[in-house]
Amino acid sequence: MAPVNDNASEQGADALFDSAEQQFPPASHAERSPRAARRQARNQQRLEVLERKQLQRSERAARGPGAWRTWVLPVLKLGVAAAIAIALVKLAFFPAVDEAVAEDPMAGAMFDEPMVVVERGEIENSVAIDGTIVPVAAVPIRSTQTGTVARVFIDDGLEVAQGDVLYTVRVEAPPEPDEEGVMGEPTFAIWNMRAPAAGTLTDFTLLAGQSVDLGGETGAVQPPQHLVQAAVGATEQYRLSSKPESATVTIDSGPAPFECGGVAIDQPTGEEAAAGSTATLTCAVPDGVRVFVGLSAKVELAAGSAADVLVLPTTAVLGSADVGIAYRPTMGADGMPGEPEEVRLELAISDGTVVEVRGGLAEGDEVLQFVPGAADPCADPETADPMLCGY
């Protein structure tokens, strides 16, 4: 950049003064008013400010950009760009020689198996299973005679009471000879067929003149009662040390929980057993509780309780009913942990979390908290014990 001529700066300032004098010509002292004097003073101040700015710009232009912008800043930019380029080249073509240390900071360390102590506690054993509302099984209508339907009194689909006459059967008796050996005329008898239960007639399609046989089904009566039916697996059956007499049933969006009496557990037989079917639990819905066929229900069975008994977590016991095995730690001659020792236990009730120990261990005995070979309790962070697994 060419140096700035100081004479040019002075000429520019003179030109500004000449222009101001032409625009605001001086007036005589006598003719100047105070207002004009103030206006002239302000104009003079503006001219001085313009002159100072002009001189500052001239001085900066004369000094040039300076050493910082000319040399230092460009050199710094080149240095940063070179460092970035070197780093990229090293990452791309010269990977680190040292392999990463094993991620497991506990590798090679020795830890004791987690232990649990046999202690006293309480157990409230209740079994919850899913069930469904089903109708009571229909009661079949069977003919007690062999003969011909004489008359039908009630149509299919109507309500009947137990003992109502549904139809009559005309039974013909064979003729018998008289005293002289002459065969007489056959005789006939009318028998009433009654409803075996109260309810609604189903599949009742008899017609007058139709033949019926002794014991033959001629329809059915569907009672108005309902049952709660649920499948009971082996795990639940083992927890039911005694069959409960009633169950508590809860229906989602239905009536308040109610007691369901007459609990029965039927084991599968025949083809059902061969197919691997589970046992079926049923209980009667009380009269006055309004339910519908097909509704889902939660069934809770009270299966006993125990207080002030020895308990262990179910994770420490192999087996959950009658007989179980716990594992006691051992120490070898060299002071190192040895293979755990099996301890056979006599078990009682369990609530699925702890189990009652009636024999095999005493209060205060220590056993492994987890059965050897069982699934890793720390594998799933969502279900793992934070104190045990360090999550």
C-alpha positions in Angstrom: 0.0 0.0 0.0 1.3 3.5 -1.0 2.1 5.9 1.9 -0.5 8.6 2.6 0.6 12.2 1.9 0.2 14.5 4.9 -0.2 17.5 2.6 -3.3 15.8 1.1 -4.7 15.5 4.6 -4.1 19.1 5.3 -5.7 20.1 2.0 -8.8 18.1 2.7 -9.2 19.8 6.1 -8.8 23.2 4.5 -11.4 22.4 2.0 -13.8 21.4 4.8 -13.2 24.8 6.5 -13.7 26.7 3.2 -17.0 24.9 2.5 -18.2 25.7 6.0 -17.3 29.4 5.6 -19.2 29.5 2.4 -22.3 27.9 3.9 -22.1 29.9 7.1 -20.4 33.3 6.3 -19.1 35.1 9.3 -21.1 38.0 10.5 -20.0 41.1 12.3 -19.9 41.2 16.1 -22.7 43.7 16.1 -25.0 41.6 13.9 -24.4 38.2 15.5 -27.2 37.1 17.8 -26.8 34.5 20.7 -28.7 31.9 18.7 -26.4 32.4 15.7 -23.4 32.2 18.0 -24.6 28.8 19.4 -25.2 27.5 15.9 -21.7 28.5 14.9 -20.2 26.9 17.9 -22.0 23.6 17.2 -20.8 23.7 13.6 -17.3 24.4 14.8 -17.4 21.3 17.0 -18.7 19.1 14.2 -15.8 20.3 12.0 -13.3 19.5 14.7 -14.7 16.0 15.2 -14.5 15.4 11.4 -11.0 16.6 11.3 -9.9 14.3 14.2 -11.5 11.2 12.5 -9.8 12.2 9.2 -6.4 12.4 10.9 -6.9 9.0 12.7 -7.8 7.3 9.4 -4.8 8.9 7.8 -2.5 7.7 10.6 -3.8 4.1 10.4 -3.4 4.0 6.7 0.2 5.3 7.0 1.1 2.6 9.6 -0.2 -0.3 7.5 -1.7 -3.7 8.7 1.0 -4.3 11.4 3.1 -7.3 12.3 0.3 -9.3 13.9 -1.9 -9.5 10.9 1.0 -9.6 8.5 3.1 -12.4 10.0 1.9 -13.9 13.3 -1.7 -14.8 12.5 -1.0 -16.5 9.2 1.8 -18.5 10.8 -0.5 -19.7 13.5 -3.1 -20.8 11.0 -0.6 -22.7 9.1 0.7 -24.4 12.3 -2.8 -25.6 13.3 -3.6 -26.9 9.9 -0.3 -28.8 9.8 -1.0 -30.4 13.3 -4.5 -31.6 12.2 -3.1 -33.1 9.0 -0.4 -35.0 10.9 -2.9 -36.4 13.4 -5.2 -37.6 10.6 -2.3 -39.3 8.8 -1.2 -41.1 12.0 -4.7 -42.3 12.7 -5.1 -43.6 9.2 -1.8 -45.3 8.6 -0.1 -45.8 11.9 -2.5 -47.4 14.5 -1.4 -47.7 18.1 0.9 -50.6 18.7 -0.1 -51.4 22.3 -3.3 -53.5 22.5 -6.1 -52.2 24.8 -6.1 -53.7 28.3 -8.9 -56.1 29.0 -12.1 -54.3 29.6 -12.9 -56.3 32.7 -11.1 -54.5 35.5 -11.8 -57.5 37.7 -9.9 -60.1 35.5 -7.7 -62.4 37.6 -9.3 -61.3 40.9 -10.8 -63.8 43.3 -14.1 -63.3 44.8 -16.3 -65.2 47.2 -19.6 -66.5 46.1 -22.5 -64.5 47.6 -23.9 -66.1 50.7 -27.2 -66.1 52.5 -28.0 -66.9 56.1 -30.9 -69.2 57.3 -33.1 -66.9 59.4 -36.5 -66.8 60.9 -39.4 -65.1 59.0 -43.1 -65.2 58.0 -44.7 -66.7 54.9 -48.1 -65.8 53.4 -48.6 -68.3 50.7 -51.2 -67.2 48.1 -51.4 -68.5 44.5 -52.8 -66.2 41.8 -53.9 -67.7 38.5 -55.8 -66.5 35.4 -59.3 -67.8 34.9 -62.4 -67.4 32.7 -66.2 -67.2 33.4 -67.9 -70.3 32.0 -71.5 -71.5 32.3 -72.4 -74.5 34.5 -72.4 -77.7 32.5 -75.8 -78.4 30.9 -77.8 -81.3 32.5 -78.9 -83.9 30.0 -82.6 -84.9 29.7 -82.9 -88.7 29.5 -85.9 -90.8 28.8 -86.7 -93.3 31.5 -88.9 -95.4 29.2 -88.8 -97.0 25.7 -91.8 -95.9 23.7 -93.4 -93.2 21.6 -93.7 -89.5 22.4 -97.3 -88.9 23.1 -97.2 -85.2 23.8 -94.7 -82.3 24.1 -95.6 -79.6 26.6 -92.7 -77.1 26.4 -90.8 -75.7 23.5 -87.0 -75.5 23.1 -85.4 -72.3 24.6 -88.0 -71.8 27.4 -87.3 -71.6 31.1 -88.3 -74.6 33.2 -88.2 -75.5 36.9 -86.8 -78.7 38.2 -89.6 -81.3 38.1 -91.7 -79.7 35.4 -93.2 -82.2 32.9 -91.5 -81.8 29.6 -93.2 -84.6 27.5 -95.0 -87.9 27.9 -94.1 -91.3 26.6 -96.7 -93.9 25.5 -95.5 -97.3 26.4 -97.1 -100.4 25.0 -97.3 -103.5 27.1 -97.4 -106.9 25.2 -100.7 -108.8 25.4 -101.1 -111.6 27.9 -103.3 -114.8 27.4 -106.4 -115.1 29.5 -107.5 -118.2 31.5 -108.5 -120.0 28.3 -105.2 -119.1 26.6 -106.6 -116.6 24.3 -104.3 -113.6 23.6 -105.9 -110.3 24.7 -105.4 -106.8 23.4 -102.1 -104.9 24.2 -102.2 -102.4 27.0 -100.7 -98.9 27.0 -99.2 -96.7 29.8 -98.3 -93.0 29.8 -95.1 -91.9 31.5 -94.2 -88.3 32.3 -90.6 -87.1 31.6 -89.6 -84.3 33.9 -86.9 -81.6 33.9 -83.8 -82.8 35.8 -82.8 -79.2 36.8 -84.0 -75.6 36.6 -82.8 -73.6 33.6 -83.3 -73.2 29.9 -84.1 -76.0 27.5 -81.5 -76.6 24.9 -81.5 -79.0 21.9 -85.0 -80.0 22.9 -86.5 -81.0 19.5 -88.9 -83.8 20.2 -92.0 -84.4 18.1 -95.2 -86.3 18.9 -95.0 -89.9 17.6 -91.2 -89.9 17.8 -89.7 -93.1 19.3 -87.4 -92.8 22.3 -85.2 -95.4 24.0 -84.5 -96.0 27.7 -81.6 -93.7 28.7 -81.6 -91.9 25.4 -80.8 -88.1 25.6 -83.7 -86.0 24.4 -82.2 -82.5 25.1 -80.7 -80.7 28.0 -81.3 -78.0 30.6 -78.8 -75.2 30.9 -78.8 -73.9 34.5 -78.4 -70.1 35.0 -75.3 -70.4 37.3 -71.7 -69.7 36.3 -68.4 -71.0 37.2 -64.9 -69.6 37.3 -62.5 -72.0 35.5 -58.7 -71.8 35.5 -55.8 -74.0 34.5 -53.5 -74.9 37.4 -49.9 -75.8 36.4 -47.5 -78.0 38.3 -45.8 -75.1 40.0 -49.1 -73.8 41.5 -50.2 -77.3 42.5 -47.0 -77.8 44.5 -47.5 -74.5 46.3 -51.0 -75.6 47.2 -50.1 -77.7 50.3 -53.8 -78.1 51.0 -56.8 -77.6 48.8 -58.5 -74.3 49.6 -62.3 -74.3 50.1 -62.8 -70.9 48.5 -61.0 -68.4 46.2 -61.1 -64.6 45.8 -62.1 -63.7 42.3 -61.5 -60.3 40.7 -63.0 -59.3 37.3 -61.5 -56.4 35.5 -64.1 -53.6 35.1 -66.6 -55.8 36.8 -68.1 -56.1 40.3 -66.0 -55.9 43.5 -63.9 -59.0 44.4 -66.0 -61.8 45.6 -65.6 -65.2 47.3 -66.0 -68.1 45.0 -66.9 -71.3 46.9 -66.9 -75.0 46.1 -63.3 -75.0 44.8 -62.5 -78.2 42.9 -59.3 -79.3 41.2 -59.8 -81.9 38.5 -56.8 -83.8 37.1 -56.8 -84.6 33.4 -57.5 -88.2 32.5 -57.4 -90.3 29.3 -56.5 -88.5 26.2 -56.3 -85.2 28.0 -53.6 -86.5 30.3 -51.7 -88.1 27.3 -51.8 -84.7 25.6 -50.2 -83.0 28.6 -53.2 -81.0 29.7 -53.0 -79.4 33.1 -55.4 -79.7 36.0 -58.5 -77.5 36.0 -59.8 -75.5 38.9 -63.5 -74.6 39.1 -65.5 -72.7 41.7 -69.1 -71.5 41.8 -70.0 -67.8 41.3 -72.4 -66.8 44.0 -76.0 -66.0 43.1 -76.5 -62.3 42.8 -73.1 -61.6 41.2 -73.7 -60.5 37.6 -71.1 -62.0 35.2 -71.0 -63.0 31.6 -69.6 -66.0 29.8 -66.0 -65.4 28.5 -65.0 -62.7 31.0 -61.4 -62.9 32.2 -60.9 -63.2 36.0 -58.0 -63.2 38.4 -58.3 -66.1 40.9 -56.3 -65.9 44.2 -56.1 -68.9 46.4 -55.0 -68.7 50.0 -52.7 -71.7 50.5 -51.6 -71.3 54.1 -49.2 -69.2 56.1 -46.4 -69.7 58.6 -44.9 -67.5 61.3 -41.5 -67.6 63.1 -40.2 -70.4 60.8 -36.8 -70.9 59.2 -36.7 -69.5 55.6 -34.3 -69.3 52.7 -34.7 -67.5 49.4 -35.9 -69.8 46.6 -32.8 -68.8 44.6 -30.7 -70.7 47.2 -32.7 -74.0 47.0 -32.8 -76.5 44.2 -36.4 -77.6 44.4 -39.5 -75.9 45.8 -41.6 -78.5 47.4 -41.2 -81.4 49.9 -37.4 -82.0 49.3 -34.7 -79.5 48.2 -31.0 -79.1 48.0 -28.9 -76.2 49.3 -25.1 -75.7 48.8 -22.8 -75.0 51.7 -19.3 -73.5 50.9 -16.2 -75.5 51.8 -12.5 -74.6 52.2 -9.7 -76.7 50.8 -6.5 -77.7 52.7 -4.6 -75.0 50.8 -7.0 -72.3 52.1 -8.7 -71.9 48.7 -12.5 -72.3 48.2 -13.5 -75.9 47.3 -16.5 -77.5 45.7 -19.7 -76.6 47.5 -21.3 -79.3 49.7 -24.8 -80.5 49.0 -27.3 -80.3 51.9 -30.6 -82.0 51.6 -33.5 -80.0 53.0 -37.1 -80.8 54.1 -39.3 -78.0 52.7 -42.7 -76.8 53.5 -44.8 -73.9 52.1 -43.4 -71.2 49.8 -44.6 -67.9 48.5 -42.4 -68.0 45.4 -39.8 -65.7 47.0 -38.8 -67.6 50.2 -39.4 -71.2 51.2 -39.8 -72.7 54.7 -37.0 -75.0 55.8 -38.1 -77.7 58.3 -35.0 -79.8 58.3 -31.4 -80.0 57.1 -30.1 -76.6 58.3 -30.2 -74.6 61.5 -30.7 -70.9 62.1 -27.6 -68.9 61.3 -26.2 -71.5 58.8 -24.7 -70.0 55.6 -25.3 -71.4 52.1 -24.7 -70.1 48.6 -27.3 -67.5 47.6 -27.6 -68.9 44.1 -27.7 -72.6 43.1 -24.5 -73.4 41.2 -25.2 -73.6 37.5 -28.3 -71.6 37.7 -28.9 -68.6 35.3 -26.7 -65.6 36.0 -28.7 -63.3 38.3 -26.8 -60.3 37.0 -27.5 -61.0 33.3 -30.5 -58.8 33.1 -29.9 -55.3 34.6 -33.7 -54.7 34.9 -34.2 -57.6 37.3 -30.7 -57.8 38.9 -30.1 -57.0 42.6 -28.2 -53.6 42.5 -26.4 -54.5 45.8 -25.2 -57.8 44.4 -24.4 -56.9 40.9 -23.2 -53.3 41.4 -25.6 -51.7 38.9 
